[in-house]
Structures are given as C-alpha cells and as structure tokens.
Amino acid sequence: MKFENFIAKRYVISKNKLNFISIISILSTLGIMIGVGALIVVISVFNGFSSLVTSYLVSFDPHLQIRMIENTSNNNILKLEDELKKIKDVNGFSPFVSGKVLAYRNELAQVINLKGIKKSDIYDIKSKLIFGEYNLERNNTYPKAILGLPLADRLQTIVGDTISLISPFGIEKSITQFTLPNTQKFLVAGIYNSRNNKYDSEFIFTDLNTAQYLIGYKDKYEGFDIKLKDISNAFSIKEILQTKLDENIYSINTWYDFHKELYTVMKIEKLVAYLILSLIIAVATFNILGSLTMSVIQKKRDIGILRSMGVTENSIKRIFMYEGLLIGILGTTAGLLLGYLVCYLQIHFKIYPLDPTQYKIDALPIQLKFLDFIIITFISLSLSYFASYFPAKRAAKVNPLKAIKWE
C-alpha cells in the first residue's frame, strides 16, 4: 500500500478521539449514503413505472407498424411482405384495416375504433380476455367482435349479444346512392380487460374481411402490424426498412412513436429526479470540502514534517485527495447497498403496497438497472473528487518551515 493511501486511511478511520472535523467527515459519509440510496430508490421507481406503462401499451400496440397510402398496388404489398420475411428479428406480421365507426345497441351508442385483423398471435388480446373466447371466425349468422370491458358496460352488452356498427363510408354511400345506411350486426364473442382505458373503451376487434367491407377498403390493406422477438430492436429495424421502402408509399412507426409524448415526459421526469437528488449528494460533498479544509489547518505540522522528510507536494496533495475520495467511496458504497436493500424489500415483500382497485397494481413498481448504479456511482465519486481537489491543493502549498516553527 502506498504511504499516501495509508496516511489518508489513518486520517479517516483511525481517529484517537472524536473531534469536530471527524464529526463533519461522518456527516459527509452519511449525507452521501442517504443521497445515493434515495437516488437509487427513486430512479428504480421511475424505471418500474416506465416498464409497467410500456408493458400495458405494447400488449396492444404492435412493435412496428407500416401504413400504406390509399390504392397501394398489390405488387407493393407483395414487396413489403417479402422484405418483412427476410428480417430475422420479425416474429410475425398481420395486415389490418381500421377506422371510426358508430357502435350502438338499443338506445345506447358510442363512437369507437374498429380494427380488422388477420393473425391473432400478433396481438395479446387472448391473454386479456375475461369473458367469452378469442374467436373471430364468422359463423352462419353474424361476424364476431371482441370489445373492452368499459365499452361493453357502456353499451350494456355481454357475450352472446349483438351490437350494430355503421361507418362513415356506409353513411356516405347511402347519401350518394339514396339507400339506407349500410349497417352490420356483430355477435359479441369476447370481452377483454387490458387495464388500458384508451383501448378498453375505444377499440373493437373483428376479422379483416368484415372490417374491409364495413369501412370501405374492399380488398385493400391499411397497413401491417409487426411483432418482433425483441422490442428494443424496433428502432434498428425501422431504419433498415426505411432504406428499402419508398417513403412516398410507406410510413413506419415504432411502439415508441405511438406514445412519444408520454415516453418523452417520463424521460424528462427521470432526468429531473437525477438532477434534484444529485443536489443532496452535492451538499454532502460540500461537507467533505469543509472537513478537508479544517483538516489541512489542523495537520499543518504533520504536513511540514512530511515535507521536511522529502515528501513532494504531489504526494501531500494525493494524501488529502485520497482522504476525500475515501469518504466518498464509503458513503457511495453504503448508499448503493441501502438503495438496493430498500428496492429488494419492495420487490419481494411489498413494503409499500398500493390498492389494486384504485391503482391497478398491488405495490409500487421497482426495476433495478445496472447502468443506473454505474451512473450514480460516477456522479457521487466525481463530486467527491472535485470537493477534495481544492483543500488538497492548499495542503500541497503549505510552507514546511513555517508549519514546523509555528504549529
């Protein structure tokens, strides 16, 4: 062990008596520990909520969605399907059409989004079903539809009932051709609850062909919904497709683009939390500055003796730098352990429970990320380093003759 490290360690740990300077050092360590621990817990809560929101949205949102301009030729559709089949990370894709329609039953009515789909494995509707079954195959009477629980409650319908849908296309057709509006009855095959109020109260799913007929797409598609093996690859796959597809014909969006404003707000909130809680650590490191400054004054005689023995200015500087960093390391390590312990207890024992009837989750969500530990450690040690620099520089400039003579 270098003698600079040894002396710095003795200054911090091996105190013969508890004095004002050592009390400030202890308070500095505790302050850093609390700041780092609080930052770990708060950022992990932000990560947990972000992951929870993403899981709710992505359960219905496609990982990638490609929309096509109207009257896209079959050749372009075939070209798109070929390109998607070539990408290994694509787990599956399904054509779709969607549009606003009026859903009504008896005297109850609601404007909703009707979405016609082809492949059920692209969407996570089946796992969200609470009544009925996931079956959109048309029987001998009516086409089948699956709707959300709030919408079913609003229309006062249950599985086995029928609801009627009418689209703007059907109303326009009735006006231009002087006929009755084209109304389609649907059999309610299932009711789902995704805990996402937007989808549960606004979307009805049916088979592709029926939706094409009702909305007026005939045999055309509005676009393709794509499911990936890993949603984090959505951005790179989007770039690949943009280089291969004509941007005048296709528009490509990722799961992030669908709710970009929401994700951006969550990122900003996380950044603000980083900045605010880092101030706690910064205040604690100011105590390091004060502690080291007084330590330099108190130990001028020690510095003078060391300098007279041939110790260089840089070595003196390193002694006090190491002393400040050691306080920072002790506080940071204790804070990391404290933050991890609180998060562990919340994950496994739910020490902060929530009412699931009100919040839809039974406990405060927590997600630990290794990168956050690295960033917080870097912030804490960097602040400790800068707080140690000026007192250490002052110590290196102490005149050894005056220090020995007068101290």
N, C-alpha and C positions, 0 to 999 in steps of 0.2 A: 504494500500500500504506500503510495506517495505520501511524503510527510505533510503536504498541503491538505490532503484528504483527512489524514489522521488528526491534525490540529483542528480543522473545521468540524470534524465529528465530535471532538472533545468540547469545543465551544458550544455545540448544540445540545449534546446528550449528557455529557459528564459534567454536570454542574454540582459544585460542592455545596452551594446554598441557593435558595430560591430568591432571586432579586428582581428588580423592576424590568430589566432587559429580558430575562428568561421568561417572565410572565407575558411580555409582548410577543416573544417567539412562540409560546404555547398558544396564545390567542390567534396569532397568524396562522399556525397549523390548523387550529380548529375552524377558523374562518374559511380557509381554503377547502378543508374537508366538507364543511356544510355547503359551500358554493358548488363544488364539484358534484357532491351527492345530489343536491337539488337539481342541478343541470341534467344529470343522468336520468333522474326520475321524470322530469318534465318532458324532456326530449323523447323518452321512451313512450310516454303517454301520447304525445303527438304522433309518433310512429304507429302506435296502436290504433288510434282513431283513423289515421290515413289509410292503413291497411284494411280496417273494417269498412270504411266508406268505399274503397276500391273494390273489395270483395262483393259488396252489395250491388254496386253499379255494373261490374264486369260479369256478374252472374246472368245479366240480361243483355248488356251491351256486347256486341261482337268485339273480338280483339282488334280486328281490322274490318273496315267497310269500304267497299268500292262502289261508287254510284256512277251511273252512265247517263249521258244526255238522252233525251227522248229520241225515239226512232233509230236507236243504235242497231246496226245491221247484225244479222246472225253470225257473219264472219268475224266481227269484232268480239262478239260474245264467246265464240269458239276459241279465238286467240287468247282471250283473257283466261278461260278455263285451262288452256294448255300451259300458260305461264304459271298459274297457281299450282298445277300438278307438278311442276318442275322444282318448286321450293320445298326443301326437306322439312323445314320447320312448320309448314302448314299441316295442321292436323285434320282439317276438313273445311268445306265451304258449302254454302247454300244460296241459291238465288232467292230474292224476296221482292215483294211489292208492298207499299204501304200508302196510307192516305187517310185523311179525315173523313169520318162518316158519322151519321146520326144514329145512335142506338136507342131504341125505345121499346117499352113493354107496358101495355095498357096505357095509362096516362103519364107514365114516367119516361123521361127522355134525358139523354146525355150525349154530348159531342165527344167522340173518342178517336183514337188512332187504331185503325185496322191494319194488321200486318199479316200478309200471306207468306208462309214459309214452306220449305220442301223437306229439309232434313232436320229431324228433331234433335239429333245429337250435337248440333251446333249451339243450341240454346239450353240453358239449365232450368227449363221450366218443370220438367218431370219431378225433380227433387223438391220443388217448391209447392207441389200440389197438396192441398189439404182435403179436397173433396173430388170425387169422380176419378177419371183416368185420363192419361195423356194419349188421346186417340183422335186424330183429325181426319181419319178416313171417312169419306161420305157414305152414309147408309142410303136406303131406298127413299127416305123422306127428305130430310134437310141436311145441309152441310153442318159440320160440327165446329164449335168455337170454345176457346178457353179464355176465361177472363179473371181479373183480380178480385180479391175479396171485397175491397171498398166499393168497386163498381157493381159487383153482384148485390151488395147490400143496398146501393143507391137505386138499382133497378128492381129490387125485391124479387130476385130470381135465385133459384137453386139448380143443382144438377138435374137434368131431365126436362127443365122448362125450355121454352123457345123465346128468343128475342128477335126483333126485326132491325135490320140495318138498311139505311138508304144513304147513298153517296152523292156529292155534288154533281158527279158525272151523270147519275141517274136522273137528277132533277133537271139538269141542262138538256138531257136527251128528251125528257117528257115535254119540255117547253118547245124545243125545236121541231119535234115530231107530233105535237098535240096529242100525247098519250099520257096515261097515268105514270107517275114516278116508278122507276124500277126498284122495287123493294124485295129484299132477300131475307127469308127467315132462317135462323140458325138454332141448332139444338145445343144447349149448354152441356158440354161433355165433361168439363172440369173447372175447378176454381182454385187459383193459386194465391199464395201469400209470400211475396219476396221480401217484405218489410221495407220495400222502397215505394213510397207513396206515389211517386210520379208514374211508375209502371203499373202498380196495382190498381190505380184509379183511372188510368187513361188508355190502357192497351188491351186489345182483344186479338188473340191469335187464331188463325184459321189456315186451311190448306191453300197452297199457292194458286191453284186454278180458280177456285171460288173468288179469291180476292182480286185476281186479274179481271175476272168478269165484272165484279161489282164496281171496282174503281175505274175500269176502263182501259186497262193495259193490254187487253186482248191476249196475245201470246208473247208479249214483251216482258222484260225484267226491269225493275228499277235499279237493281244492283246485286252485289254479292256480299253476304256476311261471312267472315272468315274466322275460324278458330285456330289458334296457334298452340304449339306444345309448351311454349314459354312466352307469357305476355310481354316480358321485358325485351323480346326480340321484335316487337311490333314496329319500333322506330326504324331499325335497320332494314326490315323487310319493306316498309313503306318507301324507303329510299331506293331500294332495288327495283320495285315496281314502277316508281316514277321515272326511272331511266329507260324502262322498257315499254311503257304505255303512253299513248298520246294524251297530254294534259287537256287537250281540247275536247276529248271524248270522256275521259275518266277523271273523277275526283276521289282521292284516297284520304281516309281519316282513321286515326288510331283510337283506341279506347280512351287515351288521354285527351284527344281533341274533342270528344263528345262533351266533356265537362271541364274544359280547360280553365275556365274562370274559377271553378271550385278548387281544382288542384293547385292553381296559382296562389289563391288565398291561403290554402293550407301551408304551402311552402313559405310564404311571406310570414305567416304566424310563427312557424318553426324558427325562421331566421331571427325574428324579433325576440323570441324566447331565448335564443342563443345569446343575443346581444345584451338583453336585460340581466339575465342570470350571470353572464360573464362579468358584469359590473360588481357582483358580490365577490367574485374571485379577485377582481382588480382591487377592491377596497381592502381585502385581506392581504394582498401583496404590498399595499402601501404600509401595512404594519411591519412587513419584512424590511422595507426601506428604513423605517424609523428605528426598528430593532438593531439593524446593522450599523446605522449611523451612530447610535449611542454605544454600540459595542466597540466601534472604532475608537471613539473618545475614551472609553473605559480601558481599552487594551493598548493604548499608545506605548506604554512601557514595554509590553510584550513585543510590539512591532519594532520598537527601537532595538531591543536585544537581538531579535531575529535578523534585523538589517545589519547590526554590528558583527554578527556571526557569518555574514556573507550571503544571506538570503536576498535574492533580487526583488526588484519592485514587482515584476510579473508574478513571482511566487506569492508575495504578500497579497496581491490582487486576487490570485486564484483561491487563496485561503478563504477570503470573505465571499467570493463568488460561490465557492462550494458550500459555504455555510448557508447562504440564502437559498441555493438550489436544493440543499438537503431538507430545509424546512418545506420548500415547495414540493419535493418528492414525497415526503412523509404525509403532508396534507392531501396531495393528489391521490396517493395510493389508498389512504384511509377513506377519502371521498368516493373513489371508484368502488371500493368494497361496500361502503354504506349504500350507495346508489343501487348496486347490483343486489344487495340483500333485500332492500325495500321492493325492488321490481320482482325478485324471486318470490317473496312472500305474497305479493299481489297476484302473480300468475298462478301460484299453486294453492294459496289459501284464501284469496279474495278478501284481503283485509279492508278493502274499500268497496263494499258491494253497492249495486245500483238496483233500483226497482225495475224489473224487466217489463212490467206493464206500462211504464212511463217512458223508459229509455230504450227498450227493445234489446238490451243487453243486461246480464246479471252482475257485471263488475266492470270497473274501469279497465279498458283495454291497455295492454302493455306489449311492446315489441322491442326487444333489445337488438341493437345493431353494433357490430364490432367497429365499424367506421366511426360511429359517434364516440366510442371510447377513445379512439385514436385522436380525433379532433379535439375533444375536451382535454385530454392529457396534453396535447400540444399547446392549447390556449393557456392552460394553467402553468405549465413549465416555462412557457415563453414570458408570461407576465412575471413569474418569479425571477427569471434571468434578468429582465430589464430593471426590476426593483433592486436587484443585488448589484447591478453594474456601477452605479454612482457611488454608493458607500465603499465598494471595493476599490474603485479608482482613487477615492480620497485617502483610503488606508495606504495605498501604494506611494502616495506623495508625502507621507509623514517623514519629517526630518529626524533621523535616528539620534543625533547628538542632543537635540532639544528634548526629545522624548525621554531619553535616559537621564538627562540632567534635571528636568523639572517634574517628571511624573513619579 
